[in-house]
Amino acid sequence: MAALRLPALLLCFCIATLVISPSHSQTCASQTFTSSKTYANCVDLPTLNATLHWTYESTARLYDAYLSFAFLARPASPSGWIAWGINPDKPQMVGTQALLAYRKNDDGSMAVRPFNIDSKPPTFPSAPISFVVPYVRAEYDGEVMGIFATLELPKNMTLVNHVWNVGGQMSDGVPAPHAVEPENLSSVGTLDLAHGTAGTVSDGSGTVNGTGTGTAGPSPTSPTTDSSANGGGHGRSGGDRIGSSGFGIFVLVLVMAATTVIWS
């Protein structure tokens, strides 16, 4: 019986590591939201431990299409920011039309700002972004921030360059520069919205060096167009809450099983 204890203790140690590890280190396919909102595709982005969920829907109108997305990442600090956007011209930061989420200093609620990165370093306040944003909000669970939004795009814009990043500080609604580590400088890729696939780029020239297929999810739903949403709301409130309850239940069962082996 004693011979079983060392393997069992090792098993408990491994399980404890899983419990301590953030649930958001899972793949995008494992991430869930407590609302009924679903997305047709998702991809684990190659840098900054970030994920992107999206649904693309063309409309009967001549020019309009909608991109509903959820971008999840850890800010560089609890007082930091996350941002995701589209560059209509090149796979690079300058020219990106972004949405940036952060916590307000006064009450800790979440806010989202449009951010036109028109130069390096960017100018503040920035010029308006080129996309209509009929819905946007943000969440923060104490570890991971999420931007949930819908963009109105030209119908012929199906292959896009997207850029993302995280930073460690906000000052009066102005983001401090992000780090200049390799993963911050290479947070750029491509999305084929119509086919639900994602690609990476080798450098700022726009050369694609590989593609990855987004993980198919439930069937697309109509984009949210709640114009009353203004990006506010406290960290764990609202419909698109970040969660992964299935993983927690799985770990609990393993812990109970290991405990039974140790004390039997």
C-alpha positions as CSV (number, residue, x, y, z in Angstrom):
1,M,0.0,0.0,0.0
2,A,2.8,2.4,0.8
3,A,4.3,1.8,-2.6
4,L,1.2,3.5,-4.1
5,R,1.7,6.7,-2.1
6,L,4.6,8.2,-4.0
7,P,2.9,7.8,-7.5
8,A,-0.3,9.1,-6.0
9,L,1.5,12.1,-4.5
10,L,3.1,12.8,-7.8
11,L,-0.3,12.7,-9.4
12,C,-1.7,15.1,-6.9
13,F,1.3,17.5,-7.6
14,C,0.5,17.4,-11.3
15,I,-3.2,18.0,-10.7
16,A,-2.4,20.9,-8.3
17,T,-0.3,22.4,-11.1
18,L,-3.3,22.2,-13.4
19,V,-5.5,23.8,-10.8
20,I,-3.0,26.7,-10.3
21,S,-2.5,27.2,-14.0
22,P,-4.8,29.8,-15.5
23,S,-7.8,28.3,-17.3
24,H,-7.2,30.7,-20.1
25,S,-4.0,28.9,-21.1
26,Q,-6.4,26.4,-22.8
27,T,-6.9,26.5,-26.5
28,C,-9.6,28.8,-27.9
29,A,-11.9,25.8,-28.5
30,S,-12.0,25.3,-24.7
31,Q,-12.9,28.8,-23.9
32,T,-16.6,29.5,-23.1
33,F,-18.8,32.5,-22.4
34,T,-21.6,32.4,-19.9
35,S,-24.0,34.0,-22.4
36,S,-25.6,32.2,-25.3
37,K,-23.2,34.1,-27.6
38,T,-21.2,31.8,-29.9
39,Y,-18.7,32.4,-32.6
40,A,-18.2,30.4,-35.8
41,N,-14.4,30.3,-35.7
42,C,-11.5,30.8,-33.2
43,V,-7.8,30.7,-33.3
44,D,-5.0,30.6,-30.8
45,L,-2.8,33.6,-31.8
46,P,0.9,32.9,-32.1
47,T,2.0,35.5,-29.5
48,L,1.1,37.0,-26.2
49,N,-1.0,33.9,-25.2
50,A,-4.0,35.6,-26.9
51,T,-7.0,34.1,-28.6
52,L,-9.5,35.4,-31.1
53,H,-13.1,34.2,-31.7
54,W,-15.1,35.6,-34.7
55,T,-18.2,35.3,-36.8
56,Y,-18.3,36.9,-40.2
57,E,-21.7,37.6,-41.8
58,S,-22.5,39.3,-45.1
59,T,-25.8,41.1,-45.5
60,A,-28.2,41.6,-48.3
61,R,-27.1,45.2,-48.6
62,L,-24.7,46.1,-51.3
63,Y,-21.7,47.2,-49.1
64,D,-22.2,46.0,-45.6
65,A,-20.8,43.0,-43.8
66,Y,-20.4,42.3,-40.0
67,L,-17.5,40.9,-38.1
68,S,-18.4,40.0,-34.5
69,F,-15.4,39.0,-32.4
70,A,-14.1,38.3,-28.9
71,F,-10.4,39.0,-28.3
72,L,-8.9,37.6,-25.1
73,A,-5.5,38.4,-23.7
74,R,-3.7,39.2,-20.4
75,P,-2.7,42.8,-20.0
76,A,0.9,43.3,-19.0
77,S,-0.3,44.4,-15.5
78,P,-3.7,44.8,-13.8
79,S,-3.6,48.5,-14.7
80,G,-2.7,47.8,-18.3
81,W,-4.5,47.4,-21.6
82,I,-5.2,45.0,-24.5
83,A,-5.9,46.0,-28.1
84,W,-7.0,44.3,-31.3
85,G,-7.5,45.8,-34.7
86,I,-7.5,45.6,-38.5
87,N,-4.9,47.3,-40.8
88,P,-6.6,47.8,-44.2
89,D,-3.3,48.2,-46.0
90,K,-0.4,46.3,-44.5
91,P,0.4,43.7,-41.8
92,Q,1.9,46.3,-39.4
93,M,1.0,48.4,-36.4
94,V,1.0,51.8,-38.1
95,G,-2.3,52.2,-40.0
96,T,-4.2,49.8,-37.7
97,Q,-7.8,50.6,-36.8
98,A,-8.0,49.2,-33.3
99,L,-10.2,48.8,-30.2
100,L,-8.3,49.2,-26.9
101,A,-9.7,48.0,-23.5
102,Y,-8.6,49.0,-20.0
103,R,-9.8,49.5,-16.5
104,K,-10.8,53.0,-15.4
105,N,-8.8,54.4,-12.5
106,D,-11.8,55.9,-10.7
107,D,-14.1,52.9,-10.3
108,G,-12.3,50.0,-11.9
109,S,-15.0,49.5,-14.5
110,M,-14.0,48.5,-18.0
111,A,-13.8,50.9,-21.0
112,V,-13.1,50.5,-24.7
113,R,-11.7,53.2,-26.9
114,P,-11.3,53.3,-30.7
115,F,-7.6,53.8,-31.5
116,N,-6.4,54.9,-34.9
117,I,-2.6,54.1,-34.9
118,D,-1.7,56.7,-37.5
119,S,2.0,57.1,-36.6
120,K,4.9,55.7,-34.5
121,P,4.6,56.7,-31.7
122,P,0.8,57.2,-32.1
123,T,-0.7,60.6,-31.6
124,F,-3.3,61.4,-28.9
125,P,-6.2,61.8,-29.1
126,S,-6.2,59.7,-32.2
127,A,-8.2,60.3,-35.3
128,P,-11.5,58.4,-35.7
129,I,-11.2,54.8,-36.9
130,S,-12.5,54.0,-40.3
131,F,-15.0,51.3,-39.2
132,V,-18.5,51.7,-37.7
133,V,-18.7,49.9,-34.4
134,P,-22.4,49.2,-33.6
135,Y,-21.6,47.1,-30.5
136,V,-18.6,47.0,-28.1
137,R,-17.9,46.1,-24.5
138,A,-15.1,44.7,-22.4
139,E,-14.6,42.2,-19.5
140,Y,-11.9,41.6,-17.0
141,D,-11.8,38.6,-14.6
142,G,-8.8,39.7,-12.7
143,E,-6.4,38.0,-15.0
144,V,-7.7,38.0,-18.6
145,M,-9.3,40.9,-20.4
146,G,-11.8,40.5,-23.3
147,I,-13.0,42.8,-26.0
148,F,-16.4,41.8,-27.4
149,A,-17.4,43.9,-30.4
150,T,-19.0,44.0,-33.8
151,L,-17.5,45.9,-36.7
152,E,-19.2,46.9,-39.9
153,L,-17.0,46.2,-42.9
154,P,-17.1,46.7,-46.6
155,K,-18.5,43.5,-48.2
156,N,-15.4,43.0,-50.3
157,M,-13.1,43.1,-47.3
158,T,-12.8,39.4,-46.5
159,L,-9.0,39.0,-46.3
160,V,-7.6,41.3,-43.6
161,N,-4.5,42.0,-41.7
162,H,-5.0,42.0,-38.0
163,V,-2.8,43.3,-35.2
164,W,-3.0,42.8,-31.4
165,N,-0.9,43.8,-28.4
166,V,-0.9,44.3,-24.6
167,G,0.5,47.0,-22.4
168,G,1.2,47.6,-18.7
169,Q,-0.1,51.1,-18.0
170,M,-2.9,53.6,-18.8
171,S,-2.7,57.3,-17.9
172,D,-5.8,59.5,-18.2
173,G,-7.1,57.2,-20.9
174,V,-3.8,57.2,-22.8
175,P,-2.0,53.9,-23.2
176,A,1.7,53.7,-22.3
177,P,3.8,52.0,-25.1
178,H,3.9,48.2,-25.1
179,A,7.1,46.3,-24.5
180,V,9.5,45.9,-27.4
181,E,10.0,42.1,-26.9
182,P,9.9,39.9,-30.0
183,E,6.4,38.7,-29.3
184,N,5.1,42.2,-29.0
185,L,6.8,43.2,-32.3
186,S,5.5,40.2,-34.2
187,S,1.8,40.3,-33.1
188,V,0.4,40.5,-36.5
189,G,-1.4,38.1,-38.8
190,T,-4.0,37.6,-41.5
191,L,-7.6,36.5,-41.4
192,D,-9.6,35.0,-44.2
193,L,-13.0,36.0,-42.8
194,A,-15.1,34.3,-45.5
195,H,-13.4,30.9,-45.0
196,G,-12.7,31.1,-41.3
197,T,-8.9,30.7,-41.5
198,A,-5.9,32.5,-40.0
199,G,-2.4,33.0,-41.2
200,T,0.9,34.4,-39.9
201,V,3.4,36.8,-41.5
202,S,7.1,36.5,-41.5
203,D,7.9,40.2,-41.3
204,G,6.4,43.6,-42.0
205,S,6.5,43.0,-45.7
206,G,3.2,41.1,-45.7
207,T,4.7,37.8,-46.8
208,V,2.6,35.0,-45.3
209,N,4.8,32.1,-44.0
210,G,2.1,29.8,-42.9
211,T,-1.6,29.4,-42.4
212,G,-3.7,27.9,-39.7
213,T,-7.3,26.9,-39.8
214,G,-9.6,28.4,-37.2
215,T,-11.5,26.0,-35.0
216,A,-15.0,25.6,-36.2
217,G,-17.6,26.3,-33.6
218,P,-21.4,26.5,-33.5
219,S,-23.3,27.9,-36.5
220,P,-22.9,31.7,-36.9
221,T,-25.5,33.8,-35.3
222,S,-26.7,37.2,-36.3
223,P,-24.3,40.0,-35.1
224,T,-25.2,41.9,-32.0
225,T,-26.1,45.4,-32.8
226,D,-27.0,46.7,-29.3
227,S,-26.2,50.4,-29.8
228,S,-26.8,51.1,-26.1
229,A,-23.7,49.2,-25.2
230,N,-20.9,51.7,-24.5
231,G,-18.0,49.6,-23.4
232,G,-18.7,50.0,-19.7
233,G,-19.5,47.3,-17.1
234,H,-17.5,45.8,-14.3
235,G,-15.0,43.0,-14.6
236,R,-17.3,40.0,-14.3
237,S,-20.6,41.4,-15.2
238,G,-22.5,41.2,-18.4
239,G,-23.3,38.5,-20.9
240,D,-20.0,37.6,-22.6
241,R,-18.3,36.6,-19.4
242,I,-15.1,34.7,-19.7
243,G,-15.3,31.2,-18.3
244,S,-14.2,27.5,-18.4
245,S,-16.4,25.6,-15.9
246,G,-15.9,22.3,-17.7
247,F,-12.2,22.3,-17.1
248,G,-12.7,23.0,-13.3
249,I,-15.1,20.0,-12.9
250,F,-12.6,17.7,-14.7
251,V,-9.8,18.8,-12.3
252,L,-12.1,18.3,-9.3
253,V,-12.8,14.7,-10.3
254,L,-9.1,14.0,-10.7
255,V,-8.3,15.4,-7.3
256,M,-11.0,13.3,-5.6
257,A,-9.7,10.2,-7.4
258,A,-6.1,10.8,-6.3
259,T,-7.2,11.4,-2.7
260,T,-9.0,8.1,-2.7
261,V,-5.8,6.3,-3.9
262,I,-3.6,8.0,-1.2
263,W,-5.8,7.2,1.8
264,S,-7.0,3.8,0.7
